[in-house]
Amino acid sequence: MTVAEQLKEALGNRVMRLETPNPKRVYLTVSPEDLVEAVRFVWQVLDARYVIVSGVDTGSQIELLYHFSIDRKDTFVSLRVFLDRNRPEIVSLSSLIPATEWIEREIWELLGVTFTGHPNLTHLLLADDWPEGNYPLRKKTDGA
C-alpha cells in the first residue's frame, strides 16, 4: 500500500485534498482542527522523520506546510493547513514533536501565526523591541 493510500485510509473524511505529483511526493491538506491527528499518524504510525515547517502569506490566507520524510519508503509527505489571515492561530506541535518549538517561534514572529500551547512564544530572530503586529514575511495589503 502506498503512503498516499495509507493516509487516505487512516484519515478518511479528514482529508480535504490529496495530491501525489509523483509516487514519492505526497501533499495532504487537512483542516487546522485535524492537524494533530494527521501529524500523529505520519509521525508515529508511518514512522516519519520530522523535517521542518514552512509558511507563506498567500494574500488571502496563511499556508503552513509540515514536512516529513518516510525514509524507509523514500517518500516525502507535506501536511498542508490554511489559516485565517486576519487571525492565524493553530495548536503548537511542540508537545508532540519538541523539534518544532524553534520553527514555530520563527513563524510566529515573521508571519504572525499564534501557536496555542507553545511553551515559549518569544522572539528568536527579531529584536525584543520589534514593533508588535509588524510581520516581515506578510504581504502588504491595501489597508497596510
Summary of the structure (lengths in Angstrom):
residues: 144
radius of gyration: 15.7
end to end distance: 48.6
largest distance: 51.4
contacts: 410
relative contact order: 0.15
helix: 28%
strand: 32%
